[in-house]
Amino acid sequence: MQKFFFLVIILFFFPLNIFSDEIYLSLKKNKVNVRYGPSFDSPIKYIYKKINLPIKQIDKKENWRRIIDFKNNSGWIHWSQLKKINSIIPLEDKILFKEPTNFSRPVAKIKKGRILILIKCENNWCKIKTDDFNGWIKNQNVWGKLPSN
């Protein structure tokens, strides 16, 4: 019984983040350095060259965020290079429809891995835009956090 109370006290004063929401962010710039560690002194691991690329925050230390992308690449990015999530990446080819229904006119075929800018989501559909098209896709099998309805 003492072990149980000890565990409750530990969890109360040192809560684990196992119940926290996943944090998704997007890249703010067209060129973002990803580093091996949370410091400007740490060497650059690789460079992203895709504005609005959605990434998932998996850790943070002061002004640095450890991230992972949809291809499981990871590293540290300074928070000034990140913004609130505004994009998703389909994990399979999708059909872009004029309206949020399968009976609507198809507009384009969206290839997997393409960055899609989120406008809004309703039910099982998200209105998105790309460089060339606007329309609706089903929101299954996408990488990135969808807004709550």
VMD Tcl script that builds the backbone (N, CA, C; Angstrom):
set m [mol new atoms 447]
animate dup $m
set s [atomselect $m all]
$s set {name element resname resid chain x y z} {
  {N N MET 1 A 0.825 -1.184 0.000}
  {CA C MET 1 A 0.000 0.000 0.000}
  {C C MET 1 A 0.873 1.254 0.000}
  {N N GLN 2 A 2.003 1.185 0.716}
  {CA C GLN 2 A 2.893 2.342 0.740}
  {C C GLN 2 A 3.483 2.614 -0.644}
  {N N LYS 3 A 3.765 1.546 -1.381}
  {CA C LYS 3 A 4.302 1.722 -2.727}
  {C C LYS 3 A 3.291 2.440 -3.618}
  {N N PHE 4 A 2.004 2.115 -3.464}
  {CA C PHE 4 A 0.962 2.755 -4.264}
  {C C PHE 4 A 0.906 4.250 -3.970}
  {N N PHE 5 A 0.881 4.630 -2.686}
  {CA C PHE 5 A 0.843 6.051 -2.325}
  {C C PHE 5 A 2.108 6.777 -2.774}
  {N N PHE 6 A 3.240 6.097 -2.684}
  {CA C PHE 6 A 4.495 6.686 -3.149}
  {C C PHE 6 A 4.420 6.962 -4.653}
  {N N LEU 7 A 3.872 6.009 -5.422}
  {CA C LEU 7 A 3.731 6.172 -6.862}
  {C C LEU 7 A 2.780 7.322 -7.185}
  {N N VAL 8 A 1.671 7.429 -6.469}
  {CA C VAL 8 A 0.711 8.515 -6.682}
  {C C VAL 8 A 1.365 9.862 -6.394}
  {N N ILE 9 A 2.129 9.946 -5.331}
  {CA C ILE 9 A 2.806 11.199 -4.979}
  {C C ILE 9 A 3.841 11.556 -6.042}
  {N N ILE 10 A 4.608 10.583 -6.513}
  {CA C ILE 10 A 5.614 10.823 -7.556}
  {C C ILE 10 A 4.934 11.356 -8.816}
  {N N LEU 11 A 3.852 10.693 -9.241}
  {CA C LEU 11 A 3.166 11.121 -10.466}
  {C C LEU 11 A 2.513 12.490 -10.301}
  {N N PHE 12 A 2.089 12.835 -9.094}
  {CA C PHE 12 A 1.468 14.142 -8.853}
  {C C PHE 12 A 2.506 15.256 -8.969}
  {N N PHE 13 A 3.666 15.054 -8.373}
  {CA C PHE 13 A 4.687 16.101 -8.380}
  {C C PHE 13 A 5.554 16.094 -9.641}
  {N N PHE 14 A 5.665 14.940 -10.289}
  {CA C PHE 14 A 6.460 14.816 -11.510}
  {C C PHE 14 A 5.611 14.149 -12.586}
  {N N PRO 15 A 4.629 14.870 -13.130}
  {CA C PRO 15 A 3.718 14.229 -14.081}
  {C C PRO 15 A 4.434 13.819 -15.360}
  {N N LEU 16 A 4.036 12.669 -15.859}
  {CA C LEU 16 A 4.569 12.184 -17.120}
  {C C LEU 16 A 3.738 12.771 -18.256}
  {N N ASN 17 A 4.340 12.944 -19.409}
  {CA C ASN 17 A 3.626 13.502 -20.540}
  {C C ASN 17 A 2.965 12.431 -21.405}
  {N N ILE 18 A 2.642 11.299 -20.809}
  {CA C ILE 18 A 2.057 10.228 -21.592}
  {C C ILE 18 A 0.633 10.530 -22.018}
  {N N PHE 19 A -0.017 11.485 -21.357}
  {CA C PHE 19 A -1.388 11.812 -21.704}
  {C C PHE 19 A -1.483 13.099 -22.507}
  {N N SER 20 A -0.365 13.700 -22.842}
  {CA C SER 20 A -0.406 14.965 -23.565}
  {C C SER 20 A -0.712 14.734 -25.038}
  {N N ASP 21 A -1.259 15.773 -25.669}
  {CA C ASP 21 A -1.536 15.718 -27.096}
  {C C ASP 21 A -0.236 15.712 -27.879}
  {N N GLU 22 A -0.299 15.112 -29.044}
  {CA C GLU 22 A 0.833 15.198 -29.945}
  {C C GLU 22 A 0.900 16.626 -30.458}
  {N N ILE 23 A 2.106 17.156 -30.570}
  {CA C ILE 23 A 2.278 18.522 -31.031}
  {C C ILE 23 A 2.845 18.487 -32.440}
  {N N TYR 24 A 2.074 19.007 -33.376}
  {CA C TYR 24 A 2.527 19.129 -34.753}
  {C C TYR 24 A 2.762 20.601 -35.059}
  {N N LEU 25 A 3.787 20.861 -35.833}
  {CA C LEU 25 A 4.157 22.212 -36.234}
  {C C LEU 25 A 4.454 22.192 -37.730}
  {N N SER 26 A 4.649 23.382 -38.305}
  {CA C SER 26 A 5.041 23.502 -39.705}
  {C C SER 26 A 6.287 24.361 -39.790}
  {N N LEU 27 A 7.048 24.155 -40.848}
  {CA C LEU 27 A 8.231 24.981 -41.063}
  {C C LEU 27 A 7.812 26.361 -41.554}
  {N N LYS 28 A 8.423 27.376 -40.959}
  {CA C LYS 28 A 8.077 28.760 -41.260}
  {C C LYS 28 A 8.795 29.296 -42.498}
  {N N LYS 29 A 9.944 28.734 -42.823}
  {CA C LYS 29 A 10.788 29.279 -43.891}
  {C C LYS 29 A 11.080 28.220 -44.962}
  {N N ASN 30 A 11.638 28.677 -46.076}
  {CA C ASN 30 A 12.020 27.787 -47.169}
  {C C ASN 30 A 13.326 27.051 -46.905}
  {N N LYS 31 A 14.120 27.532 -45.952}
  {CA C LYS 31 A 15.380 26.881 -45.605}
  {C C LYS 31 A 15.495 26.826 -44.091}
  {N N VAL 32 A 15.492 25.618 -43.550}
  {CA C VAL 32 A 15.538 25.422 -42.098}
  {C C VAL 32 A 16.617 24.394 -41.770}
  {N N ASN 33 A 17.567 24.789 -40.923}
  {CA C ASN 33 A 18.631 23.887 -40.479}
  {C C ASN 33 A 18.119 22.956 -39.389}
  {N N VAL 34 A 18.442 21.686 -39.519}
  {CA C VAL 34 A 18.151 20.693 -38.489}
  {C C VAL 34 A 19.498 20.283 -37.912}
  {N N ARG 35 A 19.616 20.367 -36.587}
  {CA C ARG 35 A 20.914 20.140 -35.937}
  {C C ARG 35 A 20.917 18.845 -35.131}
  {N N TYR 36 A 22.130 18.379 -34.831}
  {CA C TYR 36 A 22.301 17.164 -34.027}
  {C C TYR 36 A 21.899 17.384 -32.575}
  {N N GLY 37 A 22.031 18.596 -32.079}
  {CA C GLY 37 A 21.704 18.892 -30.694}
  {C C GLY 37 A 21.022 20.239 -30.572}
  {N N PRO 38 A 20.514 20.558 -29.375}
  {CA C PRO 38 A 19.765 21.795 -29.155}
  {C C PRO 38 A 20.662 23.007 -28.905}
  {N N SER 39 A 21.450 23.380 -29.913}
  {CA C SER 39 A 22.368 24.507 -29.774}
  {C C SER 39 A 22.816 24.969 -31.153}
  {N N PHE 40 A 23.078 26.278 -31.277}
  {CA C PHE 40 A 23.631 26.788 -32.529}
  {C C PHE 40 A 25.063 26.291 -32.740}
  {N N ASP 41 A 25.708 25.847 -31.670}
  {CA C ASP 41 A 27.056 25.285 -31.775}
  {C C ASP 41 A 27.049 23.846 -32.285}
  {N N SER 42 A 25.894 23.214 -32.216}
  {CA C SER 42 A 25.779 21.837 -32.674}
  {C C SER 42 A 25.821 21.805 -34.209}
  {N N PRO 43 A 26.490 20.805 -34.791}
  {CA C PRO 43 A 26.584 20.752 -36.262}
  {C C PRO 43 A 25.223 20.550 -36.932}
  {N N ILE 44 A 25.127 21.033 -38.162}
  {CA C ILE 44 A 23.908 20.858 -38.948}
  {C C ILE 44 A 23.853 19.416 -39.458}
  {N N LYS 45 A 22.737 18.777 -39.214}
  {CA C LYS 45 A 22.530 17.387 -39.628}
  {C C LYS 45 A 22.034 17.342 -41.075}
  {N N TYR 46 A 21.036 18.158 -41.385}
  {CA C TYR 46 A 20.517 18.305 -42.741}
  {C C TYR 46 A 19.707 19.594 -42.808}
  {N N ILE 47 A 19.268 19.958 -43.998}
  {CA C ILE 47 A 18.528 21.202 -44.210}
  {C C ILE 47 A 17.219 20.885 -44.918}
  {N N TYR 48 A 16.115 21.374 -44.345}
  {CA C TYR 48 A 14.822 21.293 -45.030}
  {C C TYR 48 A 14.715 22.467 -45.992}
  {N N LYS 49 A 14.167 22.221 -47.170}
  {CA C LYS 49 A 13.950 23.285 -48.143}
  {C C LYS 49 A 12.494 23.284 -48.592}
  {N N LYS 50 A 11.572 23.077 -47.655}
  {CA C LYS 50 A 10.136 23.027 -47.947}
  {C C LYS 50 A 9.363 23.831 -46.912}
  {N N ILE 51 A 8.938 25.034 -47.258}
  {CA C ILE 51 A 8.102 25.820 -46.359}
  {C C ILE 51 A 6.793 25.066 -46.131}
  {N N ASN 52 A 6.230 25.186 -44.943}
  {CA C ASN 52 A 4.965 24.559 -44.529}
  {C C ASN 52 A 5.054 23.049 -44.337}
  {N N LEU 53 A 6.250 22.463 -44.400}
  {CA C LEU 53 A 6.372 21.024 -44.163}
  {C C LEU 53 A 5.900 20.710 -42.747}
  {N N PRO 54 A 4.936 19.799 -42.584}
  {CA C PRO 54 A 4.496 19.442 -41.232}
  {C C PRO 54 A 5.519 18.551 -40.545}
  {N N ILE 55 A 5.776 18.835 -39.287}
  {CA C ILE 55 A 6.691 18.028 -38.487}
  {C C ILE 55 A 6.061 17.804 -37.118}
  {N N LYS 56 A 6.524 16.793 -36.425}
  {CA C LYS 56 A 6.000 16.448 -35.103}
  {C C LYS 56 A 7.063 16.730 -34.059}
  {N N GLN 57 A 6.678 17.470 -33.016}
  {CA C GLN 57 A 7.592 17.746 -31.911}
  {C C GLN 57 A 7.604 16.547 -30.978}
  {N N ILE 58 A 8.815 16.039 -30.681}
  {CA C ILE 58 A 8.914 14.886 -29.789}
  {C C ILE 58 A 9.649 15.220 -28.494}
  {N N ASP 59 A 10.262 16.398 -28.433}
  {CA C ASP 59 A 10.961 16.824 -27.217}
  {C C ASP 59 A 11.219 18.312 -27.330}
  {N N LYS 60 A 11.512 18.937 -26.205}
  {CA C LYS 60 A 11.904 20.341 -26.247}
  {C C LYS 60 A 12.896 20.628 -25.147}
  {N N LYS 61 A 13.757 21.603 -25.423}
  {CA C LYS 61 A 14.753 22.047 -24.454}
  {C C LYS 61 A 14.950 23.531 -24.696}
  {N N GLU 62 A 14.507 24.332 -23.754}
  {CA C GLU 62 A 14.548 25.783 -23.848}
  {C C GLU 62 A 13.897 26.239 -25.154}
  {N N ASN 63 A 14.642 26.894 -26.050}
  {CA C ASN 63 A 14.065 27.399 -27.297}
  {C C ASN 63 A 14.235 26.439 -28.468}
  {N N TRP 64 A 14.547 25.197 -28.190}
  {CA C TRP 64 A 14.769 24.195 -29.221}
  {C C TRP 64 A 13.703 23.121 -29.173}
  {N N ARG 65 A 13.347 22.605 -30.337}
  {CA C ARG 65 A 12.362 21.535 -30.436}
  {C C ARG 65 A 12.983 20.361 -31.179}
  {N N ARG 66 A 12.907 19.186 -30.567}
  {CA C ARG 66 A 13.342 17.978 -31.263}
  {C C ARG 66 A 12.154 17.512 -32.086}
  {N N ILE 67 A 12.385 17.281 -33.359}
  {CA C ILE 67 A 11.283 16.985 -34.265}
  {C C ILE 67 A 11.532 15.675 -34.993}
  {N N ILE 68 A 10.458 15.181 -35.584}
  {CA C ILE 68 A 10.522 14.026 -36.465}
  {C C ILE 68 A 9.588 14.327 -37.631}
  {N N ASP 69 A 9.978 13.931 -38.844}
  {CA C ASP 69 A 9.112 14.175 -39.995}
  {C C ASP 69 A 8.431 12.873 -40.421}
  {N N PHE 70 A 7.647 12.936 -41.483}
  {CA C PHE 70 A 6.868 11.765 -41.887}
  {C C PHE 70 A 7.734 10.639 -42.456}
  {N N LYS 71 A 9.016 10.909 -42.715}
  {CA C LYS 71 A 9.952 9.868 -43.153}
  {C C LYS 71 A 10.835 9.389 -42.006}
  {N N ASN 72 A 10.509 9.790 -40.780}
  {CA C ASN 72 A 11.230 9.421 -39.554}
  {C C ASN 72 A 12.615 10.045 -39.435}
  {N N ASN 73 A 12.890 11.123 -40.160}
  {CA C ASN 73 A 14.110 11.897 -39.944}
  {C C ASN 73 A 13.905 12.720 -38.682}
  {N N SER 74 A 14.940 12.872 -37.868}
  {CA C SER 74 A 14.779 13.640 -36.636}
  {C C SER 74 A 15.974 14.554 -36.419}
  {N N GLY 75 A 15.783 15.513 -35.535}
  {CA C GLY 75 A 16.834 16.453 -35.190}
  {C C GLY 75 A 16.258 17.613 -34.396}
  {N N TRP 76 A 17.064 18.636 -34.192}
  {CA C TRP 76 A 16.673 19.791 -33.376}
  {C C TRP 76 A 16.540 21.031 -34.256}
  {N N ILE 77 A 15.454 21.782 -34.047}
  {CA C ILE 77 A 15.196 23.027 -34.773}
  {C C ILE 77 A 14.891 24.120 -33.754}
  {N N HIS 78 A 15.434 25.310 -33.975}
  {CA C HIS 78 A 15.123 26.459 -33.114}
  {C C HIS 78 A 13.664 26.837 -33.314}
  {N N TRP 79 A 12.983 27.184 -32.241}
  {CA C TRP 79 A 11.540 27.457 -32.299}
  {C C TRP 79 A 11.199 28.607 -33.236}
  {N N SER 80 A 12.124 29.523 -33.497}
  {CA C SER 80 A 11.839 30.666 -34.373}
  {C C SER 80 A 11.604 30.240 -35.825}
  {N N GLN 81 A 11.976 29.008 -36.168}
  {CA C GLN 81 A 11.800 28.504 -37.529}
  {C C GLN 81 A 10.506 27.703 -37.699}
  {N N LEU 82 A 9.688 27.673 -36.634}
  {CA C LEU 82 A 8.477 26.853 -36.636}
  {C C LEU 82 A 7.238 27.709 -36.426}
  {N N LYS 83 A 6.096 27.189 -36.887}
  {CA C LYS 83 A 4.817 27.869 -36.686}
  {C C LYS 83 A 3.743 26.824 -36.427}
  {N N LYS 84 A 2.586 27.301 -36.022}
  {CA C LYS 84 A 1.453 26.425 -35.771}
  {C C LYS 84 A 1.153 25.607 -37.024}
  {N N ILE 85 A 0.746 24.379 -36.828}
  {CA C ILE 85 A 0.492 23.464 -37.952}
  {C C ILE 85 A -0.547 24.054 -38.900}
  {N N ASN 86 A -0.270 23.987 -40.199}
  {CA C ASN 86 A -1.222 24.454 -41.202}
  {C C ASN 86 A -1.201 23.566 -42.434}
  {N N SER 87 A -0.580 22.393 -42.312}
  {CA C SER 87 A -0.444 21.536 -43.488}
  {C C SER 87 A -0.464 20.065 -43.091}
  {N N ILE 88 A -0.723 19.234 -44.088}
  {CA C ILE 88 A -0.710 17.780 -43.916}
  {C C ILE 88 A -0.009 17.168 -45.127}
  {N N ILE 89 A 0.346 15.907 -45.005}
  {CA C ILE 89 A 0.938 15.161 -46.115}
  {C C ILE 89 A 0.160 13.858 -46.263}
  {N N PRO 90 A -0.409 13.608 -47.454}
  {CA C PRO 90 A -1.094 12.327 -47.656}
  {C C PRO 90 A -0.081 11.178 -47.710}
  {N N LEU 91 A -0.426 10.073 -47.074}
  {CA C LEU 91 A 0.451 8.895 -47.055}
  {C C LEU 91 A 0.117 7.921 -48.180}
  {N N GLU 92 A -0.886 8.276 -48.972}
  {CA C GLU 92 A -1.262 7.506 -50.156}
  {C C GLU 92 A -1.820 8.484 -51.183}
  {N N ASP 93 A -1.894 8.065 -52.440}
  {CA C ASP 93 A -2.487 8.923 -53.470}
  {C C ASP 93 A -3.938 9.212 -53.113}
  {N N LYS 94 A -4.376 10.440 -53.383}
  {CA C LYS 94 A -5.734 10.883 -53.046}
  {C C LYS 94 A -6.386 11.501 -54.271}
  {N N ILE 95 A -7.707 11.510 -54.270}
  {CA C ILE 95 A -8.477 12.228 -55.282}
  {C C ILE 95 A -8.976 13.523 -54.646}
  {N N LEU 96 A -8.731 14.626 -55.316}
  {CA C LEU 96 A -9.194 15.934 -54.872}
  {C C LEU 96 A -10.552 16.175 -55.516}
  {N N PHE 97 A -11.571 16.425 -54.686}
  {CA C PHE 97 A -12.928 16.640 -55.178}
  {C C PHE 97 A -13.320 18.109 -55.049}
  {N N LYS 98 A -14.264 18.537 -55.906}
  {CA C LYS 98 A -14.777 19.911 -55.876}
  {C C LYS 98 A -15.531 20.179 -54.566}
  {N N GLU 99 A -16.312 19.212 -54.106}
  {CA C GLU 99 A -17.108 19.314 -52.872}
  {C C GLU 99 A -16.795 18.117 -51.976}
  {N N PRO 100 A -17.143 18.186 -50.664}
  {CA C PRO 100 A -16.813 17.082 -49.742}
  {C C PRO 100 A -17.747 15.877 -49.856}
  {N N THR 101 A -17.761 15.248 -51.022}
  {CA C THR 101 A -18.527 14.028 -51.244}
  {C C THR 101 A -17.895 13.239 -52.386}
  {N N ASN 102 A -18.015 11.925 -52.330}
  {CA C ASN 102 A -17.495 11.074 -53.401}
  {C C ASN 102 A -18.234 11.281 -54.711}
  {N N PHE 103 A -19.428 11.867 -54.653}
  {CA C PHE 103 A -20.242 12.061 -55.842}
  {C C PHE 103 A -19.960 13.395 -56.524}
  {N N SER 104 A -19.070 14.166 -55.954}
  {CA C SER 104 A -18.680 15.449 -56.524}
  {C C SER 104 A -17.704 15.238 -57.683}
  {N N ARG 105 A -17.484 16.304 -58.445}
  {CA C ARG 105 A -16.574 16.238 -59.592}
  {C C ARG 105 A -15.122 16.119 -59.105}
  {N N PRO 106 A -14.373 15.119 -59.593}
  {CA C PRO 106 A -12.942 15.040 -59.269}
  {C C PRO 106 A -12.189 16.195 -59.938}
  {N N VAL 107 A -11.261 16.786 -59.195}
  {CA C VAL 107 A -10.501 17.926 -59.698}
  {C C VAL 107 A -9.088 17.502 -60.098}
  {N N ALA 108 A -8.451 16.673 -59.264}
  {CA C ALA 108 A -7.061 16.283 -59.533}
  {C C ALA 108 A -6.720 15.037 -58.726}
  {N N LYS 109 A -5.632 14.406 -59.124}
  {CA C LYS 109 A -5.076 13.302 -58.345}
  {C C LYS 109 A -3.902 13.881 -57.557}
  {N N ILE 110 A -3.943 13.716 -56.253}
  {CA C ILE 110 A -2.889 14.215 -55.371}
  {C C ILE 110 A -1.966 13.040 -55.041}
  {N N LYS 111 A -0.698 13.178 -55.357}
  {CA C LYS 111 A 0.271 12.116 -55.095}
  {C C LYS 111 A 0.666 12.094 -53.621}
  {N N LYS 112 A 0.974 10.915 -53.119}
  {CA C LYS 112 A 1.407 10.789 -51.733}
  {C C LYS 112 A 2.695 11.586 -51.527}
  {N N GLY 113 A 2.841 12.165 -50.333}
  {CA C GLY 113 A 4.035 12.925 -49.995}
  {C C GLY 113 A 3.965 14.400 -50.344}
  {N N ARG 114 A 2.909 14.854 -50.998}
  {CA C ARG 114 A 2.783 16.263 -51.382}
  {C C ARG 114 A 2.301 17.083 -50.185}
  {N N ILE 115 A 2.848 18.272 -50.009}
  {CA C ILE 115 A 2.426 19.145 -48.914}
  {C C ILE 115 A 1.123 19.825 -49.299}
  {N N LEU 116 A 0.117 19.672 -48.444}
  {CA C LEU 116 A -1.199 20.262 -48.681}
  {C C LEU 116 A -1.491 21.270 -47.574}
  {N N ILE 117 A -1.892 22.474 -47.944}
  {CA C ILE 117 A -2.231 23.509 -46.973}
  {C C ILE 117 A -3.682 23.316 -46.548}
  {N N LEU 118 A -3.895 23.210 -45.234}
  {CA C LEU 118 A -5.245 23.023 -44.694}
  {C C LEU 118 A -6.003 24.340 -44.650}
  {N N ILE 119 A -7.225 24.323 -45.128}
  {CA C ILE 119 A -8.118 25.470 -44.995}
  {C C ILE 119 A -9.105 25.202 -43.865}
  {N N LYS 120 A -9.776 24.031 -43.916}
  {CA C LYS 120 A -10.678 23.617 -42.839}
  {C C LYS 120 A -10.998 22.141 -43.001}
  {N N CYS 121 A -11.523 21.544 -41.936}
  {CA C CYS 121 A -11.944 20.149 -41.973}
  {C C CYS 121 A -13.365 20.031 -41.460}
  {N N GLU 122 A -14.141 19.181 -42.110}
  {CA C GLU 122 A -15.519 18.896 -41.704}
  {C C GLU 122 A -15.753 17.405 -41.862}
  {N N ASN 123 A -16.288 16.789 -40.805}
  {CA C ASN 123 A -16.554 15.353 -40.812}
  {C C ASN 123 A -15.299 14.595 -41.229}
  {N N ASN 124 A -15.348 13.824 -42.303}
  {CA C ASN 124 A -14.185 13.041 -42.740}
  {C C ASN 124 A -13.462 13.682 -43.915}
  {N N TRP 125 A -13.679 14.986 -44.138}
  {CA C TRP 125 A -13.121 15.679 -45.291}
  {C C TRP 125 A -12.331 16.902 -44.846}
  {N N CYS 126 A -11.309 17.241 -45.615}
  {CA C CYS 126 A -10.553 18.474 -45.380}
  {C C CYS 126 A -10.471 19.268 -46.675}
  {N N LYS 127 A -10.736 20.559 -46.549}
  {CA C LYS 127 A -10.547 21.457 -47.683}
  {C C LYS 127 A -9.084 21.872 -47.676}
  {N N ILE 128 A -8.439 21.674 -48.826}
  {CA C ILE 128 A -7.006 21.946 -48.922}
  {C C ILE 128 A -6.724 22.795 -50.149}
  {N N LYS 129 A -5.515 23.330 -50.184}
  {CA C LYS 129 A -5.050 23.989 -51.396}
  {C C LYS 129 A -3.610 23.576 -51.644}
  {N N THR 130 A -3.264 23.548 -52.901}
  {CA C THR 130 A -1.891 23.312 -53.326}
  {C C THR 130 A -1.515 24.501 -54.201}
  {N N ASP 131 A -0.370 24.427 -54.817}
  {CA C ASP 131 A 0.021 25.514 -55.716}
  {C C ASP 131 A -0.964 25.662 -56.873}
  {N N ASP 132 A -1.535 24.548 -57.321}
  {CA C ASP 132 A -2.358 24.563 -58.528}
  {C C ASP 132 A -3.849 24.341 -58.295}
  {N N PHE 133 A -4.231 23.718 -57.175}
  {CA C PHE 133 A -5.613 23.293 -57.007}
  {C C PHE 133 A -6.161 23.619 -55.624}
  {N N ASN 134 A -7.497 23.759 -55.556}
  {CA C ASN 134 A -8.248 23.839 -54.307}
  {C C ASN 134 A -9.318 22.766 -54.359}
  {N N GLY 135 A -9.648 22.182 -53.208}
  {CA C GLY 135 A -10.713 21.194 -53.186}
  {C C GLY 135 A -10.717 20.419 -51.887}
  {N N TRP 136 A -11.391 19.288 -51.908}
  {CA C TRP 136 A -11.617 18.472 -50.725}
  {C C TRP 136 A -11.004 17.080 -50.901}
  {N N ILE 137 A -10.378 16.579 -49.832}
  {CA C ILE 137 A -9.885 15.204 -49.804}
  {C C ILE 137 A -10.410 14.529 -48.540}
  {N N LYS 138 A -10.496 13.202 -48.597}
  {CA C LYS 138 A -10.820 12.459 -47.380}
  {C C LYS 138 A -9.614 12.543 -46.455}
  {N N ASN 139 A -9.881 12.659 -45.150}
  {CA C ASN 139 A -8.783 12.907 -44.216}
  {C C ASN 139 A -8.166 11.635 -43.628}
  {N N GLN 140 A -8.431 10.485 -44.194}
  {CA C GLN 140 A -7.776 9.258 -43.739}
  {C C GLN 140 A -6.385 9.151 -44.374}
  {N N ASN 141 A -5.489 8.508 -43.664}
  {CA C ASN 141 A -4.121 8.254 -44.135}
  {C C ASN 141 A -3.381 9.528 -44.520}
  {N N VAL 142 A -3.396 10.486 -43.596}
  {CA C VAL 142 A -2.611 11.708 -43.773}
  {C C VAL 142 A -1.688 11.865 -42.575}
  {N N TRP 143 A -0.555 12.542 -42.780}
  {CA C TRP 143 A 0.406 12.785 -41.709}
  {C C TRP 143 A 0.330 14.241 -41.317}
  {N N GLY 144 A 0.126 14.488 -40.028}
  {CA C GLY 144 A -0.051 15.836 -39.500}
  {C C GLY 144 A -1.338 15.861 -38.699}
  {N N LYS 145 A -1.466 16.835 -37.852}
  {CA C LYS 145 A -2.652 16.905 -36.997}
  {C C LYS 145 A -3.758 17.656 -37.698}
  {N N LEU 146 A -4.936 17.050 -37.717}
  {CA C LEU 146 A -6.108 17.701 -38.291}
  {C C LEU 146 A -6.796 18.527 -37.220}
  {N N PRO 147 A -7.350 19.692 -37.582}
  {CA C PRO 147 A -8.061 20.500 -36.588}
  {C C PRO 147 A -9.289 19.768 -36.063}
  {N N SER 148 A -9.630 20.043 -34.802}
  {CA C SER 148 A -10.819 19.428 -34.202}
  {C C SER 148 A -12.067 20.024 -34.824}
  {N N ASN 149 A -13.077 19.192 -35.003}
  {CA C ASN 149 A -14.347 19.692 -35.557}
  {C C ASN 149 A -15.169 20.364 -34.509}
}
mol reanalyze $m
mol bondsrecalc $m
mol representation Tube
mol addrep $m
